[in-house]
Amino acid sequence: MSTALLTDLYELTMAESYRRHGKTGRAVFSISVRTMPAERNFFVCCGLDSLIQYLTSFTFSDEDIFYLRSLDKFTDEFLTWLSTFRFNGDVIAVPEGRIVFESEPLVRIEGSLPEVQILETIALNLIHHQTVIASKAARMIAVSKGRGLVDFGLRRAHGPEGGTYAARATYIAGFLGTSNVEAGRLYGIPVSGTMAHSYVLVFSSEEEAFRSYIKSFPIDPVLLIDTYDTMTGVATAARLATEGLPVSAVRIDSGDIASIVPGVRQYLDEHDQNQIRIIATGGVDEYDIDRWLKAGVPIDSFGVGTKLLTSSDIPFLDMTYKLVEYEGIPKSKTSTGKVTIPGKREIYRHYDTSGMMDHDEVVVETQGNLGEKLLETVILNGRPTGVDNSIQRSRGRFEEDFNRLPNGMKGVIQNRYRVIIG
């Protein structure tokens, strides 16, 4: 796939028209989320490192130009300009992993109008998708009471690339690892996996399957115990552990988790196997986790897939990429329901006397403020400035912000943070 052609056609037609009519002055576009959905109390800014990599290597290949010429839409002059295209502008952004809110400028892209217009689609795609997933993952972390969470969702993700970016986003938001081996290779995320029901079905008995798996992978084996009957499965797992075979955990992927797990825990404890952990998977989301743990269901960790990597309750945000300034003049859209905030803005965060987040201000760049400034220059004149958006540093930022987020905003109950637009 061509990176440069991952764009909407109108980005290119507008860019050519701008050039024809002399509209090549400095423009400022801002990425933000208009409104906070009722199902979210905060967002986790994510995708910036991916965006930086795209922008600093963004070029139109000979094949790209050949295809665009075949559309019979663009002039030779414009295609020649595209063939030498390099992003030479600036990017000012909230570093990855920070907790953010509605109406805040997450990313500002500045440069000549045609070049920053062309970048709209890919910039919005990368920031939107990873922010959606990181924000969903953070809600699960918020209600998990310290239980471990692992991403199991690649097979249901919206495409392989989307699943891999999503694994990155979940790790930044506090997950322990992923089943996605490619995400492990690319980003250094710990990879984790157990077995499928097909593995158990292949063998003549559940016991034979368990013994075979333990023989193949004797370090921390996890046994899937619900292929036939969950209580029979846990009895088999406990017996093998009693024989001295290593059994790290049992996984339950189906049935009424709230009613099944207590019986499994009781059986393990009664047979002196209290060290064996219980992992719950199968359509799990933050509402399940919250409900089960509040009810005291003894689950040690969760494998989360479909509802996480599709962000099933809120699969998209009302995120926009809007022109806010051209040639130094603030610009604003005023249509009903879609009003935009004009001018280059900064975000300043204020904390209460105990160090907890109290409110944010979004103000014009020149005002200055005594709060914590969230935006940083990450690309200057087309070159990265060295701001650390590595996955580990981004994960650390999230943890720092999450620890300073008021407790009332960490559950699944709607609670609103104050954002002042100045």
C-alpha positions as CSV (number, residue, x, y, z in Angstrom):
1,M,0.0,0.0,0.0
2,S,1.2,3.5,-0.7
3,T,1.5,5.8,2.3
4,A,1.0,8.9,0.2
5,L,-2.2,7.7,-1.4
6,L,-3.8,6.9,2.0
7,T,-5.7,10.1,1.6
8,D,-9.1,11.3,0.4
9,L,-9.2,12.6,-3.2
10,Y,-10.5,16.0,-2.1
11,E,-7.3,16.6,-0.2
12,L,-5.4,16.5,-3.5
13,T,-8.0,18.5,-5.5
14,M,-8.1,21.2,-2.8
15,A,-4.3,21.3,-2.7
16,E,-4.0,21.8,-6.5
17,S,-6.7,24.5,-6.5
18,Y,-4.9,26.3,-3.6
19,R,-1.7,26.4,-5.7
20,R,-3.5,27.6,-8.8
21,H,-5.1,30.5,-6.8
22,G,-2.0,31.5,-4.8
23,K,-3.3,30.2,-1.5
24,T,0.0,28.8,-0.3
25,G,0.5,30.9,2.9
26,R,1.1,29.4,6.3
27,A,-1.9,27.5,7.7
28,V,-2.6,25.9,11.1
29,F,-4.9,22.9,11.4
30,S,-5.9,21.5,14.8
31,I,-7.1,18.0,15.7
32,S,-9.6,17.8,18.6
33,V,-12.7,16.0,19.8
34,R,-15.8,18.1,19.8
35,T,-17.8,16.4,22.5
36,M,-17.2,13.8,25.3
37,P,-19.5,10.8,24.8
38,A,-21.6,9.9,27.8
39,E,-19.7,6.6,27.9
40,R,-16.3,8.3,28.4
41,N,-15.0,10.5,31.2
42,F,-11.6,11.1,29.5
43,F,-9.5,10.3,26.5
44,V,-6.0,8.9,26.3
45,C,-4.0,10.7,23.6
46,C,-2.4,8.1,21.3
47,G,-1.0,7.6,17.8
48,L,1.5,10.5,17.8
49,D,4.6,8.4,17.3
50,S,3.0,6.7,14.3
51,L,2.1,10.1,12.9
52,I,5.6,11.4,13.3
53,Q,7.0,8.4,11.5
54,Y,4.5,8.9,8.6
55,L,5.0,12.6,8.3
56,T,8.8,12.5,8.3
57,S,8.8,9.8,5.5
58,F,5.8,11.0,3.5
59,T,6.6,11.0,-0.2
60,F,4.9,10.3,-3.5
61,S,6.6,7.5,-5.5
62,D,6.8,7.2,-9.2
63,E,4.0,4.7,-9.1
64,D,1.9,7.1,-7.1
65,I,2.4,9.8,-9.7
66,F,1.7,7.4,-12.5
67,Y,-1.7,6.4,-10.9
68,L,-2.7,10.0,-10.2
69,R,-1.9,11.0,-13.8
70,S,-4.1,8.2,-15.0
71,L,-7.1,9.8,-13.2
72,D,-6.9,12.7,-15.8
73,K,-7.6,15.2,-13.0
74,F,-4.4,16.9,-12.2
75,T,-2.0,19.2,-14.1
76,D,1.6,18.2,-14.9
77,E,2.7,21.1,-12.7
78,F,0.9,19.8,-9.7
79,L,2.1,16.2,-10.2
80,T,5.7,17.5,-10.5
81,W,5.2,19.4,-7.2
82,L,3.8,16.2,-5.6
83,S,6.8,14.2,-6.9
84,T,9.1,16.4,-4.8
85,F,6.7,16.6,-1.8
86,R,8.3,16.6,1.7
87,F,6.7,17.8,4.9
88,N,8.6,20.8,6.0
89,G,6.2,22.1,8.6
90,D,5.8,21.9,12.3
91,V,3.8,19.6,14.6
92,I,2.8,20.8,18.1
93,A,1.1,18.0,20.1
94,V,0.1,16.5,23.4
95,P,2.6,13.7,24.0
96,E,1.3,10.2,23.9
97,G,-0.2,8.7,27.0
98,R,-1.5,11.9,28.4
99,I,-5.1,12.1,29.6
100,V,-7.1,14.7,27.6
101,F,-10.6,16.0,27.2
102,E,-13.1,17.4,24.7
103,S,-12.4,20.7,22.9
104,E,-8.7,20.4,23.5
105,P,-6.2,20.7,20.6
106,L,-4.5,17.3,20.7
107,V,-2.3,18.0,17.6
108,R,-1.6,21.2,15.6
109,I,0.0,20.9,12.2
110,E,1.5,24.0,10.7
111,G,2.9,24.7,7.3
112,S,2.0,25.8,3.8
113,L,-1.7,25.4,3.1
114,P,-1.4,22.8,0.3
115,E,1.0,20.5,2.2
116,V,-0.9,20.5,5.5
117,Q,-4.2,20.0,3.7
118,I,-2.9,16.8,2.0
119,L,-2.0,15.4,5.4
120,E,-5.5,15.7,6.9
121,T,-6.7,12.1,6.3
122,I,-3.7,10.2,7.5
123,A,-3.2,12.5,10.5
124,L,-6.8,12.1,11.6
125,N,-6.8,8.4,11.0
126,L,-3.7,7.6,13.1
127,I,-4.7,9.9,16.0
128,H,-8.3,8.9,16.0
129,H,-8.0,5.2,15.9
130,Q,-5.3,4.8,18.6
131,T,-7.0,7.4,20.9
132,V,-10.3,5.5,20.6
133,I,-8.7,2.2,21.6
134,A,-6.4,3.6,24.3
135,S,-9.4,5.4,25.9
136,K,-11.4,2.1,25.9
137,A,-8.5,0.2,27.4
138,A,-8.0,2.9,30.1
139,R,-11.6,2.4,31.2
140,M,-10.9,-1.3,31.7
141,I,-7.7,-0.5,33.7
142,A,-9.8,1.9,35.8
143,V,-12.2,-0.8,37.0
144,S,-9.8,-3.8,37.1
145,K,-8.6,-3.2,40.7
146,G,-5.1,-4.1,39.8
147,R,-5.9,-7.3,38.0
148,G,-3.9,-8.0,34.9
149,L,-5.3,-7.3,31.5
150,V,-4.1,-8.7,28.2
151,D,-5.2,-7.8,24.6
152,F,-6.6,-10.9,22.8
153,G,-8.4,-9.0,20.0
154,L,-6.4,-9.2,16.8
155,R,-8.7,-11.7,15.1
156,R,-11.7,-9.3,15.4
157,A,-9.9,-6.1,14.8
158,H,-10.6,-3.9,11.8
159,G,-7.7,-5.2,9.7
160,P,-4.2,-6.5,10.6
161,E,-2.7,-3.0,10.7
162,G,-5.5,-1.7,12.9
163,G,-5.1,-4.7,15.3
164,T,-1.4,-4.0,15.6
165,Y,-1.8,-0.3,16.3
166,A,-4.5,-1.2,18.7
167,A,-2.3,-3.5,20.7
168,R,0.2,-0.6,21.0
169,A,-2.6,1.6,22.3
170,T,-3.7,-0.9,24.9
171,Y,-0.2,-1.3,26.2
172,I,0.2,2.5,26.6
173,A,-3.0,2.5,28.6
174,G,-1.7,-0.1,31.1
175,F,-2.3,-3.5,29.6
176,L,0.3,-6.1,30.5
177,G,0.6,-7.6,27.0
178,T,-0.9,-8.8,23.8
179,S,-1.5,-12.0,21.9
180,N,-0.4,-10.2,18.7
181,V,3.0,-11.5,17.9
182,E,3.7,-8.7,15.3
183,A,2.9,-6.1,17.9
184,G,5.4,-7.8,20.2
185,R,8.1,-7.7,17.5
186,L,7.4,-4.1,16.5
187,Y,6.9,-2.4,19.8
188,G,8.5,-4.8,22.4
189,I,5.1,-5.5,24.0
190,P,5.2,-8.8,26.1
191,V,3.3,-11.5,24.1
192,S,0.9,-13.9,25.8
193,G,-1.2,-16.9,24.8
194,T,-2.8,-20.1,26.0
195,M,-4.6,-22.7,23.8
196,A,-7.8,-22.8,21.8
197,H,-10.7,-25.3,22.2
198,S,-9.5,-26.9,18.9
199,Y,-6.3,-28.0,20.7
200,V,-8.3,-29.9,23.4
201,L,-10.7,-31.4,20.8
202,V,-7.8,-32.9,18.7
203,F,-6.8,-35.2,21.6
204,S,-8.6,-38.3,22.7
205,S,-9.3,-36.7,26.1
206,E,-9.1,-33.4,27.9
207,E,-6.4,-34.9,30.2
208,E,-4.3,-36.0,27.3
209,A,-4.5,-32.5,25.8
210,F,-3.5,-30.9,29.1
211,R,-0.6,-33.3,29.6
212,S,0.6,-32.8,26.0
213,Y,0.5,-29.0,26.3
214,I,2.4,-29.0,29.6
215,K,5.0,-31.3,28.2
216,S,5.5,-28.9,25.2
217,F,5.4,-25.7,27.3
218,P,6.3,-26.4,30.9
219,I,6.9,-22.8,31.8
220,D,3.7,-21.1,33.2
221,P,1.2,-23.2,31.2
222,V,-2.4,-22.0,31.2
223,L,-5.1,-24.6,30.6
224,L,-8.4,-23.9,28.9
225,I,-10.9,-25.8,31.1
226,D,-14.3,-25.2,29.5
227,T,-14.2,-27.2,26.2
228,Y,-16.6,-29.8,27.7
229,D,-17.5,-29.2,31.3
230,T,-15.8,-26.5,33.3
231,M,-15.9,-28.3,36.7
232,T,-14.6,-31.5,35.1
233,G,-11.8,-29.5,33.4
234,V,-10.7,-27.8,36.7
235,A,-10.7,-31.2,38.4
236,T,-8.4,-32.5,35.7
237,A,-6.1,-29.4,36.0
238,A,-6.0,-29.7,39.8
239,R,-5.2,-33.4,39.6
240,L,-2.2,-32.8,37.3
241,A,-1.0,-30.1,39.6
242,T,-1.2,-32.4,42.5
243,E,1.0,-34.9,40.6
244,G,3.6,-32.2,40.4
245,L,3.0,-31.0,36.9
246,P,3.2,-27.2,36.4
247,V,-0.2,-25.5,36.1
248,S,0.1,-21.7,36.2
249,A,-3.5,-20.8,35.6
250,V,-6.8,-22.0,34.2
251,R,-8.8,-20.0,31.6
252,I,-12.6,-19.9,31.3
253,D,-13.9,-18.6,28.0
254,S,-17.7,-19.3,28.1
255,G,-20.7,-19.6,30.3
256,D,-22.0,-17.4,33.1
257,I,-18.6,-16.3,34.5
258,A,-20.1,-14.8,37.7
259,S,-21.6,-18.1,38.7
260,I,-18.9,-20.5,37.4
261,V,-15.7,-18.8,38.7
262,P,-16.5,-19.1,42.4
263,G,-17.0,-22.8,42.1
264,V,-13.7,-23.2,40.2
265,R,-11.9,-21.1,42.9
266,Q,-13.4,-23.2,45.7
267,Y,-12.4,-26.4,44.0
268,L,-8.8,-25.3,43.5
269,D,-8.5,-24.1,47.1
270,E,-10.1,-27.2,48.6
271,H,-7.5,-29.3,46.7
272,D,-4.6,-27.2,47.9
273,Q,-4.1,-25.4,44.5
274,N,-4.7,-21.9,45.7
275,Q,-1.6,-20.8,43.6
276,I,-3.4,-21.6,40.3
277,R,-4.8,-18.3,38.9
278,I,-8.2,-17.9,37.1
279,I,-8.3,-16.0,33.8
280,A,-11.6,-14.9,32.3
281,T,-12.0,-14.3,28.6
282,G,-14.8,-14.3,26.0
283,G,-16.6,-11.1,25.2
284,V,-15.3,-9.2,28.2
285,D,-15.6,-5.4,28.6
286,E,-15.2,-2.9,31.4
287,Y,-18.9,-3.3,32.4
288,D,-18.4,-7.0,33.0
289,I,-15.1,-6.4,34.8
290,D,-16.7,-3.8,37.0
291,R,-19.7,-5.9,37.8
292,W,-17.8,-9.1,38.5
293,L,-15.2,-7.5,40.8
294,K,-17.7,-5.5,42.7
295,A,-19.6,-8.7,43.3
296,G,-16.4,-10.4,44.6
297,V,-16.0,-12.9,41.8
298,P,-12.4,-14.2,42.3
299,I,-10.9,-13.6,38.9
300,D,-7.2,-12.9,38.8
301,S,-6.8,-11.5,35.3
302,F,-8.7,-10.9,32.0
303,G,-8.1,-11.6,28.4
304,V,-10.0,-8.9,26.5
305,G,-10.6,-9.0,22.7
306,T,-13.6,-8.1,20.5
307,K,-15.2,-5.4,22.6
308,L,-11.8,-3.7,23.2
309,L,-10.3,-3.7,19.7
310,T,-13.6,-2.5,18.1
311,S,-14.4,-0.2,21.1
312,S,-17.8,-1.7,20.8
313,D,-19.8,0.9,22.8
314,I,-18.0,4.0,21.3
315,P,-16.4,2.9,18.0
316,F,-15.6,6.4,16.9
317,L,-15.1,9.9,18.3
318,D,-16.3,13.2,16.9
319,M,-12.7,14.1,16.1
320,T,-11.9,16.8,13.6
321,Y,-9.0,18.3,11.7
322,K,-10.0,22.0,11.2
323,L,-8.3,25.1,9.9
324,V,-7.9,27.5,12.8
325,E,-5.5,30.0,11.3
326,Y,-4.4,31.2,7.9
327,E,-1.6,33.7,7.3
328,G,-1.9,34.8,11.0
329,I,-5.7,35.4,10.8
330,P,-7.8,33.1,13.1
331,K,-10.4,31.1,11.2
332,S,-13.6,29.5,12.6
333,K,-16.4,27.4,11.3
334,T,-19.8,28.7,12.6
335,S,-22.3,26.2,11.2
336,T,-24.9,24.9,13.7
337,G,-23.6,22.1,15.9
338,K,-20.1,22.3,14.3
339,V,-18.6,25.5,15.6
340,T,-14.8,25.4,15.8
341,I,-12.5,27.4,18.2
342,P,-10.5,29.9,16.2
343,G,-6.7,30.6,16.5
344,K,-3.8,28.6,17.8
345,R,-4.6,27.4,21.3
346,E,-2.6,26.0,24.2
347,I,-3.8,23.6,26.9
348,Y,-2.9,24.5,30.5
349,R,-3.6,22.0,33.3
350,H,-4.3,23.0,36.9
351,Y,-4.0,20.8,40.0
352,D,-5.5,21.1,43.4
353,T,-3.5,21.4,46.6
354,S,-3.2,17.6,46.8
355,G,-1.8,17.3,43.4
356,M,-4.9,15.9,41.7
357,M,-6.1,17.2,38.3
358,D,-8.6,20.1,38.9
359,H,-9.4,21.7,35.5
360,D,-7.9,22.6,32.1
361,E,-7.8,25.8,30.2
362,V,-7.7,26.1,26.4
363,V,-6.5,29.6,25.6
364,V,-4.9,31.5,22.8
365,E,-1.2,30.9,22.4
366,T,0.0,34.3,23.3
367,Q,-1.9,34.6,26.6
368,G,0.5,32.6,28.7
369,N,-0.6,30.9,32.0
370,L,0.7,29.6,35.2
371,G,-0.6,26.0,34.7
372,E,1.2,23.0,33.2
373,K,1.5,23.4,29.5
374,L,0.5,20.2,27.7
375,L,1.5,20.9,24.1
376,E,5.1,20.3,22.9
377,T,6.8,20.8,19.5
378,V,7.5,17.3,18.2
379,I,8.4,18.2,14.6
380,L,10.1,21.5,13.6
381,N,10.7,22.4,10.0
382,G,10.0,18.8,9.0
383,R,12.4,17.2,11.5
384,P,11.6,15.4,14.8
385,T,12.6,17.4,17.8
386,G,13.4,14.4,19.9
387,V,10.4,14.4,22.3
388,D,10.2,10.9,23.6
389,N,7.0,9.2,22.4
390,S,8.4,5.7,22.8
391,I,5.8,3.1,24.0
392,Q,7.4,2.8,27.4
393,R,7.6,6.6,28.0
394,S,4.0,7.0,26.8
395,R,2.9,4.2,29.1
396,G,4.7,6.0,31.9
397,R,2.9,9.3,31.1
398,F,-0.5,7.5,31.2
399,E,0.3,6.1,34.6
400,E,1.4,9.5,35.9
401,D,-1.8,11.2,34.7
402,F,-4.0,8.4,35.8
403,N,-2.7,8.6,39.3
404,R,-3.6,12.3,39.4
405,L,-7.1,11.8,37.9
406,P,-9.8,12.2,40.4
407,N,-11.1,8.9,41.6
408,G,-14.7,9.8,40.7
409,M,-13.7,9.8,37.0
410,K,-12.2,6.4,36.9
411,G,-15.3,4.2,36.9
412,V,-18.0,3.5,34.4
413,I,-20.4,6.1,35.9
414,Q,-20.4,9.4,33.9
415,N,-18.5,12.2,35.5
416,R,-17.3,15.4,33.9
417,Y,-14.0,17.2,34.1
418,R,-13.9,21.0,33.8
419,V,-12.4,22.4,30.6
420,I,-12.5,26.2,30.4
421,I,-12.3,27.7,26.9
422,G,-10.7,31.1,27.1
